[in-house]
Each structure stands twice: as structure tokens, then as C-alpha cells.
Amino acid sequence: MNENSETKAADSSGSQPPSGTPGARKLLSWLGLIVGCVLSALLIAYGISALTTSDDELLSEQTEQEAKQQDQVAPARRESRTTLPTSALPANPDQLKVEAEQVVLTLQQQYPNQAPALHVAAMMYVQFRKSAEAEQLWKKCIDLSPNDARYYLNFAAVAMDRGNSEIAAETLQKAVDRGISSPDLVHHLGVALTNIGKFEEAEKAIEPTLKSNPLLATHWLVLGQAQLKQRKMEQAKQSLEKALELGHSSPAAYSALATIAAQEGDEEKVTKYRVLAKDSPEGNGLSTREQFHVQTAAEVRGATVSTLIEAATVHTMMGNSLEAEQLLLRAITLNPSSSESCQVLAELYRAAGMPLEERLVRQRLVDINPFELVNHLNLAQAARDSGQPELAEAALKFAISVQPMAAEGYLAMAQLHFESEYPEKARWYAQEAVRRNPTTEGYFLLSSICQQMGDQAAASAAIEEAKKLASE
């Protein structure tokens, strides 16, 4: 009775069966397993999410850092996209002529109304002894660009070589009438007028130039020859002796002086000047046949290289840098020791913002002429621009060793160390630079270096020196 009452009371209160019973234990076991799985799943999911987020952030940070590092060292790691030959490419002279002619033909087709393009073609024809073709092209150049003295000069020179001194004189006189004036133009005009027998006009053309610039030896020669033809013996003698004094020792000068000495009856001087005329370098040239033979081997190659360089210059001027680069690399292949080819190519790369390529070519220029200061300074600048300060420093050390009394190397080294934050080195080189050549630029740099070092007194002193130089 009592047991039944207790049992009913327990059922009516909704309490769980005692844990000790088999059914209760089974139910609790299942509930625990379910809850545990849910919690484990949530924890695992949260853990994976947190881990993934953390790894992604870490990976992103590492990628950014690596990218920054690569950006910093990229110029030093990237290799030049250009290589240069070390020996000249064998080439047949006839093939080289065809190549040069094709280059100028392409140039004329691309820029038919550009005088510089026609000028390149004319220069090539002159070098290949095609004077008539050159004359025609320079006539067009004069029409296209009538204020450029070069075209008048070249046309006149070719015309005189072909025996057309009268046409040369007329053309040069047109330039003078347009207000174009240059020592070379006046010299050629004097020669052309002398050749056609207009000696007084030649004298009048030459004299004003010599009054403004009395150090033109060839002008004194032309003047002396014109005076001699007018039988102004004493004036001619003075003019010709002035030409010799200024270093113009040609057979023409000696022959003219020999003629004057003969008129004076001075046989000793006649013999002297005739011997000098015979022994002068211009009097011992090769025969025409020998000259042609030598040109076949060497001058055709030189003329082709020159044509390639000049054509590249025109293409650069017209904005076609790819064509210019190709032509210059070809020129270097034909003559790896051509400093002119390398110089033009280096400037092309500098303008294009290609410092590694520029550095490669600047190194070749140093190899060609290792004792030219400017070559080392340009190499150092290219190395610095390409992110290779150690190579820049090496180039500048060499530059200083080449010319230890020149301030330029020290100043460039000071700037390099200042930018690299080596103030002690920078200060020493800056001081050496202004000691050799005090300049406002040098003292301003020295002042900046001293400020970087915290030496305000020295910085102010350098500024004062700069101001003194600026006021002088």
C-alpha cells in the first residue's frame, strides 16, 4: 500500500527515473553522445575557420613583404635584355653596300619630306663615291630646310669635288644672302670663288670672319691664296705664314710660299718650301687605285656603320626607338669598338628608362676608352639608376684613379654615399671635391651631408662658402 502510494507520487511529480535503472542509463548515454558531437562539430568548425583566417592573413602579410623585397631588389636581380658582341662580324663589302643602301631607302620611304633622312642618304652616297646622287639629295634638303647651313656646305663640297665650283659658289652665296653664316660656310665660299677666278670676292668674303676670329688657320690659307693670285705678295706671305703658325702645314701652303720666295729670288726658301710640300703628310697620299683597294676592305665597313648610326639618330628623332635600337646593335656587331655607336645606344637606353641596358653599353665604352673620365661617371650613374650602388662605387673609384685631381669623381661619390646614408664617407668625398674645385653645388651637398650628421655649424659654414661663390 505504501509502496504503491510512493510510486504514484513519483510518477505524478514528472521526475526522471532513477539513474540506476537500465533505461535511464541508455537514454543519458545517447543524449551525451549527441551533445558531444554537436559541440565537437562547432569547435572543429570554429577552429578551422580561425586557423584558415589566421593562415590567410599570415600568407597575405608574407606575400606583401616578399613583394616589397622583390620590388627593392628587382633592378639588381633582373638581367639586361641586351648583349653586345666582342668581335666584328665578317661581312662582304658588296653585301655591306647593299645593306647600307637598303637602310637609307627605308629611311627615305618612311620620312620622304624630312631633310635629315635625305641627308643620311646623301652622306652614304658620298662615301660610296656616288656624288651625283648626293648632290640631288642635298638640293632637296636645301628646299626642305633652307636655313640649315649643313646642306649648303655638303652640296658645295661635292660640287667642287666634281669640278662644279661655280654652282658651289652660287649655292653658298644664297646661304649668305639668307643670313646664314658660319666659319665653314665662309671657308668653302672663299675656296669656290678662288677656284672660279673671283679672287677679290674671295678676299672680301674671308676677311670679316678673320677679324672676328683670327685663329682660323684654313681661312688664312684661302686668303693668302686669293691675295697671291692678285699679286699682293707681301700680304699673301703674311697670310700664309699665319696659317703655318696656327698649325696648317699643307702642300698648298708650302707651294704658295715657294712661289712667293721665287718671286723674291730667295732660292734657299724655295728649296725649303718645296721639300716641305713634298714631305708633308698630305703630299704622300695613296694613289687612286690604292685608295679604292683600301676602301674595299675597311672604309666600306666604316661607311656602313656610319650610315647605320645616322639612320638610327633620325629614327630616334622621329620616335621610332625600336628601329633605332636594332640599327645601333647592328652597327656594334659590325664594329664592336665603335664608341660612337655605343654612345648613341647608351643615350637611347637612358631616354627609354632602361638602366641595366644602359649600364651594359656604358661598360663597353669604358672598355673601349678606359682613361676617359666621363665614361666612368656615366657608368656609375647607370649602375646607380639600376639599383647597383656597389657597381657605381667601383666605377667612381676607378674614375678618381684615372683623374685624381678632377673634382667630378669625388662629387659623384659624395652624392652616392649621401643617398646610401653613409654620411662619414660622403663628407670626406665632398670635402675633397670642393678642395679641388670649390663650387656652389659642392658646398650645398657638403652642407646637406653635415646636416644629416647633425653638425649644424659645419653645415652653416658650407652654406656661407656657397653664397660667397654665388656672389662672385
C-alpha positions as CSV (number, residue, x, y, z in Angstrom):
1,M,0.0,0.0,0.0
2,N,2.6,2.4,1.0
3,E,4.9,1.3,-1.9
4,N,2.1,1.9,-4.4
5,S,1.5,5.3,-2.9
6,E,5.2,6.3,-3.2
7,T,5.2,5.0,-6.8
8,K,2.2,7.1,-7.9
9,A,3.6,10.2,-6.2
10,A,6.8,9.9,-8.1
11,D,5.1,9.5,-11.4
12,S,2.7,12.4,-10.8
13,S,5.7,14.8,-10.0
14,G,7.3,14.2,-13.5
15,S,10.7,13.4,-12.1
16,Q,13.2,11.3,-14.1
17,P,13.6,7.6,-13.4
18,P,16.4,6.7,-11.1
19,S,19.8,6.6,-12.9
20,G,20.4,3.3,-11.7
21,T,17.8,1.8,-14.0
22,P,18.9,0.3,-17.4
23,G,16.5,2.6,-19.4
24,A,17.8,5.8,-17.8
25,R,21.4,4.9,-18.4
26,K,20.8,4.2,-22.1
27,L,18.9,7.4,-22.6
28,L,21.6,9.6,-20.9
29,S,24.3,7.8,-23.0
30,W,22.6,8.8,-26.3
31,L,21.9,12.3,-25.2
32,G,25.6,12.8,-24.1
33,L,26.8,11.4,-27.4
34,I,24.6,13.7,-29.4
35,V,25.6,16.8,-27.4
36,G,29.2,15.9,-27.6
37,C,29.1,15.5,-31.4
38,V,27.4,18.9,-31.8
39,L,29.9,20.6,-29.5
40,S,32.8,18.9,-31.2
41,A,31.5,19.9,-34.6
42,L,31.1,23.5,-33.6
43,L,34.5,23.6,-32.1
44,I,36.1,22.0,-35.1
45,A,34.3,24.3,-37.4
46,Y,35.3,27.4,-35.4
47,G,38.9,26.1,-35.1
48,I,39.2,25.5,-38.8
49,S,37.7,28.9,-39.6
50,A,40.0,30.6,-37.1
51,L,43.0,28.7,-38.4
52,T,42.2,29.4,-42.0
53,T,41.7,33.1,-41.3
54,S,44.9,33.2,-39.4
55,D,46.9,31.4,-42.2
56,D,45.4,33.6,-44.9
57,E,46.3,36.7,-43.1
58,L,49.8,35.4,-42.4
59,L,50.2,34.3,-46.0
60,S,48.9,37.7,-47.2
61,E,51.4,39.5,-45.0
62,Q,54.2,37.3,-46.1
63,T,53.3,37.8,-49.8
64,E,53.2,41.6,-49.3
65,Q,56.6,41.5,-47.6
66,E,58.1,39.3,-50.3
67,A,56.7,41.6,-53.0
68,K,58.2,44.6,-51.3
69,Q,61.6,42.8,-51.1
70,Q,61.4,41.8,-54.7
71,D,60.5,45.4,-55.7
72,Q,63.5,46.6,-53.8
73,V,66.0,44.2,-55.4
74,A,64.3,43.7,-58.8
75,P,66.6,46.1,-60.6
76,A,69.7,44.3,-59.3
77,R,68.3,40.8,-60.0
78,R,66.9,41.5,-63.4
79,E,69.4,40.9,-66.2
80,S,69.9,43.1,-69.2
81,R,67.8,42.3,-72.2
82,T,70.7,43.3,-74.5
83,T,74.0,41.6,-75.2
84,L,77.0,43.0,-77.1
85,P,79.4,41.2,-79.4
86,T,83.1,41.1,-78.6
87,S,84.4,40.5,-82.2
88,A,83.4,42.0,-85.5
89,L,81.1,40.0,-87.7
90,P,82.8,39.0,-91.0
91,A,81.0,40.7,-93.9
92,N,81.5,41.0,-97.6
93,P,81.9,44.7,-98.7
94,D,79.4,44.3,-101.6
95,Q,76.8,43.0,-99.2
96,L,77.5,45.8,-96.8
97,K,76.9,48.3,-99.5
98,V,73.6,46.7,-100.4
99,E,72.7,46.7,-96.7
100,A,73.5,50.4,-96.3
101,E,71.5,51.3,-99.4
102,Q,68.5,49.4,-98.1
103,V,68.7,51.2,-94.8
104,V,68.6,54.6,-96.4
105,L,65.9,53.5,-98.9
106,T,63.7,52.5,-96.0
107,L,64.5,55.8,-94.3
108,Q,63.5,57.8,-97.3
109,Q,60.3,55.8,-97.7
110,Q,59.3,56.4,-94.1
111,Y,60.2,60.1,-94.0
112,P,60.2,61.4,-97.6
113,N,59.8,65.0,-96.6
114,Q,62.3,65.1,-93.8
115,A,65.6,66.7,-94.7
116,P,67.6,64.8,-92.0
117,A,66.5,61.5,-93.6
118,L,67.6,62.6,-97.1
119,H,70.9,64.0,-95.6
120,V,71.8,60.5,-94.3
121,A,71.2,59.0,-97.7
122,A,73.3,61.7,-99.3
123,M,76.2,61.1,-96.9
124,M,76.1,57.4,-97.7
125,Y,76.3,58.1,-101.4
126,V,79.3,60.4,-101.0
127,Q,81.1,57.7,-99.0
128,F,80.4,55.2,-101.8
129,R,81.6,57.7,-104.4
130,K,78.1,58.4,-105.9
131,S,78.5,62.2,-105.8
132,A,75.7,63.0,-108.4
133,E,73.1,61.2,-106.3
134,A,74.3,63.0,-103.2
135,E,74.0,66.4,-104.9
136,Q,70.4,65.8,-105.9
137,L,69.5,64.8,-102.4
138,W,71.2,67.9,-100.9
139,K,69.3,70.1,-103.3
140,K,66.1,68.6,-101.8
141,C,67.4,69.1,-98.3
142,I,68.0,72.8,-99.1
143,D,64.5,73.1,-100.4
144,L,63.0,71.4,-97.3
145,S,65.2,73.2,-94.8
146,P,66.6,76.4,-96.3
147,N,68.1,77.7,-93.1
148,D,70.4,74.8,-92.3
149,A,74.0,75.5,-93.2
150,R,75.0,71.8,-93.4
151,Y,73.1,71.2,-96.6
152,Y,74.7,74.1,-98.4
153,L,78.1,73.1,-97.2
154,N,77.8,69.5,-98.2
155,F,76.3,70.3,-101.6
156,A,79.1,72.8,-102.3
157,A,81.8,70.4,-101.2
158,V,80.6,67.7,-103.5
159,A,80.0,70.1,-106.4
160,M,83.6,71.3,-106.1
161,D,84.9,67.8,-106.0
162,R,83.1,67.2,-109.3
163,G,84.6,70.4,-110.7
164,N,81.4,72.5,-110.4
165,S,82.9,75.3,-108.3
166,E,80.7,77.9,-109.9
167,I,77.5,76.1,-108.8
168,A,79.1,75.7,-105.4
169,A,79.8,79.4,-105.1
170,E,76.3,80.3,-106.2
171,T,74.7,77.9,-103.7
172,L,76.9,79.2,-100.8
173,Q,76.2,82.8,-101.8
174,K,72.5,82.0,-101.5
175,A,73.1,80.9,-97.9
176,V,75.0,84.1,-97.1
177,D,72.2,86.1,-98.6
178,R,69.7,84.3,-96.3
179,G,71.7,85.5,-93.3
180,I,73.3,82.1,-92.7
181,S,76.8,82.4,-91.5
182,S,79.4,80.0,-90.2
183,P,83.2,79.7,-90.5
184,D,82.9,76.6,-92.6
185,L,80.5,78.2,-95.0
186,V,82.7,81.2,-95.4
187,H,85.7,79.0,-95.9
188,H,84.0,77.0,-98.7
189,L,82.7,80.1,-100.3
190,G,86.3,81.5,-100.4
191,V,87.6,78.3,-101.9
192,A,84.8,78.2,-104.6
193,L,85.4,81.8,-105.5
194,T,89.1,81.3,-105.8
195,N,88.5,78.2,-108.0
196,I,86.5,80.2,-110.5
197,G,88.9,83.1,-110.5
198,K,87.0,85.6,-108.4
199,F,89.9,86.4,-106.2
200,E,88.9,89.8,-104.9
201,E,85.4,88.4,-104.0
202,A,87.1,85.6,-102.1
203,E,89.3,88.0,-100.2
204,K,86.2,90.1,-99.3
205,A,84.3,87.0,-98.2
206,I,87.1,85.8,-95.9
207,E,88.4,88.9,-94.2
208,P,85.4,89.7,-92.0
209,T,85.5,86.2,-90.5
210,L,89.2,86.5,-89.7
211,K,88.6,89.9,-88.0
212,S,86.2,88.3,-85.6
213,N,88.1,85.0,-85.2
214,P,91.8,85.3,-86.2
215,L,92.7,81.7,-85.2
216,L,91.2,80.0,-88.2
217,A,94.3,78.6,-90.0
218,T,92.5,77.3,-93.1
219,H,90.9,80.7,-93.6
220,W,94.4,82.4,-93.6
221,L,95.4,79.9,-96.3
222,V,92.5,80.7,-98.6
223,L,93.1,84.4,-98.0
224,G,96.7,84.0,-98.8
225,Q,96.0,82.1,-102.0
226,A,93.5,84.7,-103.1
227,Q,96.0,87.5,-102.4
228,L,98.7,85.7,-104.2
229,K,96.5,85.4,-107.3
230,Q,96.1,89.2,-107.2
231,R,99.9,89.5,-106.8
232,K,99.6,91.0,-103.4
233,M,102.9,89.3,-102.5
234,E,103.6,90.8,-99.1
235,Q,100.0,90.4,-97.9
236,A,99.9,86.9,-99.2
237,K,103.1,86.0,-97.5
238,Q,101.9,87.2,-94.1
239,S,98.6,85.4,-94.5
240,L,100.3,82.1,-95.5
241,E,102.9,82.4,-92.7
242,K,100.0,83.0,-90.3
243,A,98.4,79.8,-91.5
244,L,101.6,77.9,-90.8
245,E,101.9,79.5,-87.4
246,L,98.4,78.2,-86.5
247,G,99.4,74.7,-87.5
248,H,98.1,74.4,-91.0
249,S,101.0,72.6,-92.8
250,S,99.7,71.5,-96.2
251,P,101.3,71.1,-99.6
252,A,99.2,74.0,-100.8
253,A,100.6,76.4,-98.2
254,Y,104.2,75.4,-98.8
255,S,103.8,75.6,-102.6
256,A,102.3,79.1,-102.3
257,L,105.2,80.2,-100.1
258,A,107.6,78.7,-102.5
259,T,106.1,80.7,-105.3
260,I,106.4,83.9,-103.3
261,A,110.0,83.0,-102.4
262,A,110.8,82.5,-106.1
263,Q,109.3,85.9,-106.9
264,E,111.6,87.4,-104.2
265,G,114.6,85.5,-105.6
266,D,115.2,83.6,-102.3
267,E,116.3,80.2,-103.7
268,E,117.0,78.8,-100.2
269,K,113.4,79.3,-99.2
270,V,112.2,78.0,-102.5
271,T,114.1,74.7,-101.9
272,K,113.0,74.6,-98.3
273,Y,109.2,75.0,-99.0
274,R,109.3,72.6,-102.0
275,V,110.9,69.9,-99.8
276,L,108.2,70.6,-97.1
277,A,105.5,70.4,-99.6
278,K,106.7,67.0,-100.8
279,D,107.3,65.7,-97.3
280,S,104.0,66.9,-95.8
281,P,101.5,64.2,-94.8
282,E,99.0,65.3,-97.4
283,G,101.7,65.1,-100.1
284,N,102.2,61.4,-99.6
285,G,98.8,60.0,-100.1
286,L,98.0,56.7,-101.8
287,S,97.3,56.5,-105.5
288,T,93.7,56.5,-106.6
289,R,93.8,52.7,-107.3
290,E,95.4,52.0,-103.9
291,Q,92.8,54.2,-102.1
292,F,90.0,52.3,-103.8
293,H,91.6,49.0,-102.8
294,V,91.9,50.1,-99.1
295,Q,88.3,51.3,-99.1
296,T,87.1,47.9,-100.2
297,A,88.5,46.3,-97.1
298,A,87.9,48.9,-94.4
299,E,86.1,52.0,-95.5
300,V,83.0,50.3,-96.8
301,R,82.5,48.8,-93.4
302,G,83.1,52.2,-91.8
303,A,80.7,53.9,-94.2
304,T,78.0,51.2,-93.4
305,V,78.5,51.6,-89.7
306,S,78.3,55.4,-90.1
307,T,75.1,55.1,-92.1
308,L,73.5,52.8,-89.5
309,I,74.3,55.3,-86.7
310,E,73.0,58.3,-88.6
311,A,69.8,56.5,-89.7
312,A,69.3,55.4,-86.0
313,T,69.6,59.0,-85.0
314,V,66.8,60.0,-87.4
315,H,64.6,57.2,-86.3
316,T,65.1,58.3,-82.7
317,M,64.2,61.9,-83.6
318,M,61.0,60.6,-85.2
319,G,60.1,58.5,-82.2
320,N,60.9,55.1,-83.6
321,S,63.2,53.8,-80.9
322,L,62.8,50.1,-81.7
323,E,64.1,50.6,-85.2
324,A,66.9,52.8,-83.8
325,E,67.9,50.2,-81.3
326,Q,68.1,47.5,-84.0
327,L,70.3,49.6,-86.3
328,L,72.7,50.5,-83.5
329,L,73.1,46.9,-82.3
330,R,73.8,46.0,-86.0
331,A,76.4,48.8,-86.1
332,I,78.1,47.4,-83.0
333,T,78.0,43.9,-84.4
334,L,80.0,45.2,-87.4
335,N,82.3,47.2,-85.2
336,P,82.3,46.3,-81.5
337,S,84.9,49.1,-80.9
338,S,82.7,51.9,-82.3
339,S,82.5,54.3,-79.4
340,E,80.0,56.4,-81.5
341,S,77.6,53.5,-81.9
342,C,77.8,52.7,-78.2
343,Q,77.4,56.4,-77.1
344,V,74.2,56.8,-79.2
345,L,72.8,53.5,-78.0
346,A,73.6,54.3,-74.3
347,E,71.7,57.6,-74.7
348,L,68.8,55.8,-76.3
349,Y,68.6,53.4,-73.3
350,R,68.8,56.3,-70.9
351,A,65.9,58.1,-72.6
352,A,63.9,54.9,-72.6
353,G,64.5,54.3,-68.8
354,M,66.4,51.1,-69.3
355,P,69.3,51.5,-66.8
356,L,70.6,47.9,-66.9
357,E,70.9,48.0,-70.7
358,E,72.5,51.4,-70.4
359,R,75.0,50.1,-67.9
360,L,76.0,47.3,-70.2
361,V,76.7,49.7,-73.0
362,R,78.4,52.2,-70.7
363,Q,80.7,49.4,-69.6
364,R,81.6,48.8,-73.2
365,L,82.5,52.5,-73.6
366,V,84.8,52.1,-70.6
367,D,86.4,49.1,-72.1
368,I,87.0,51.0,-75.4
369,N,88.5,54.0,-73.7
370,P,89.3,53.2,-70.0
371,F,91.0,56.6,-69.4
372,E,88.1,58.8,-70.4
373,L,86.7,60.2,-67.1
374,V,83.2,60.9,-68.4
375,N,82.8,57.2,-69.4
376,H,83.3,56.1,-65.8
377,L,81.0,58.8,-64.5
378,N,78.2,57.8,-66.9
379,L,78.8,54.1,-66.0
380,A,78.4,55.0,-62.3
381,Q,75.2,56.9,-62.9
382,A,73.7,54.0,-64.9
383,A,74.7,51.5,-62.2
384,R,73.1,53.7,-59.5
385,D,69.9,54.0,-61.6
386,S,69.8,50.2,-62.0
387,G,69.9,49.7,-58.2
388,Q,73.5,48.6,-58.1
389,P,75.3,51.0,-55.8
390,E,78.3,48.7,-55.3
391,L,79.0,48.8,-59.0
392,A,78.5,52.6,-59.1
393,E,81.0,52.9,-56.3
394,A,83.5,50.7,-58.1
395,A,83.2,52.8,-61.2
396,L,83.7,56.1,-59.3
397,K,86.8,54.7,-57.6
398,F,88.2,53.9,-61.0
399,A,87.2,57.4,-62.2
400,I,89.1,59.0,-59.3
401,S,92.1,56.9,-60.0
402,V,92.1,58.0,-63.7
403,Q,91.9,61.7,-62.8
404,P,92.7,62.1,-59.1
405,M,92.8,65.9,-59.4
406,A,89.4,66.2,-61.0
407,A,86.5,67.1,-58.6
408,E,83.8,65.4,-60.6
409,G,84.6,61.9,-59.4
410,Y,84.7,63.0,-55.7
411,L,81.5,64.9,-56.0
412,A,79.6,61.9,-57.6
413,M,81.0,59.6,-54.9
414,A,79.8,62.0,-52.2
415,Q,76.3,62.1,-53.7
416,L,76.3,58.3,-53.9
417,H,77.2,57.8,-50.2
418,F,74.9,60.6,-49.1
419,E,71.9,58.8,-50.8
420,S,73.1,55.4,-49.3
421,E,73.2,57.1,-45.9
422,Y,77.0,56.7,-45.3
423,P,77.5,60.3,-44.1
424,E,81.1,59.9,-43.0
425,K,82.2,58.7,-46.4
426,A,80.0,61.2,-48.1
427,R,81.5,64.1,-46.1
428,W,85.1,63.1,-46.9
429,Y,84.5,62.9,-50.6
430,A,82.5,66.2,-50.6
431,Q,85.4,67.9,-48.8
432,E,87.9,66.5,-51.3
433,A,85.7,67.8,-54.2
434,V,85.4,71.4,-53.0
435,R,89.1,71.3,-52.1
436,R,89.9,70.6,-55.8
437,N,87.2,72.8,-57.3
438,P,85.2,75.0,-55.0
439,T,81.6,75.2,-56.4
440,T,78.2,76.1,-55.1
441,E,77.0,72.7,-55.9
442,G,79.8,71.1,-53.9
443,Y,79.2,73.2,-50.9
444,F,75.5,72.8,-50.9
445,L,76.0,69.0,-51.0
446,L,78.5,69.2,-48.2
447,S,76.0,71.3,-46.2
448,S,73.3,68.7,-46.6
449,I,75.7,65.9,-45.5
450,C,76.7,67.8,-42.4
451,Q,73.0,68.4,-41.5
452,Q,72.4,64.7,-41.9
453,M,75.2,64.1,-39.4
454,G,73.8,66.7,-37.0
455,D,76.8,69.1,-37.4
456,Q,74.9,72.3,-37.9
457,A,78.0,74.5,-37.5
458,A,79.8,72.8,-40.4
459,A,76.5,72.9,-42.5
460,S,76.2,76.6,-42.0
461,A,79.8,77.2,-42.8
462,A,79.4,75.3,-46.1
463,I,76.3,77.4,-47.0
464,E,78.3,80.6,-46.4
465,E,81.0,79.3,-48.8
466,A,78.3,78.6,-51.4
467,K,76.9,82.1,-51.0
468,K,80.3,83.6,-51.5
469,L,80.9,81.7,-54.7
470,A,77.4,82.6,-55.9
471,S,78.0,86.3,-55.3
472,E,81.3,86.4,-57.2
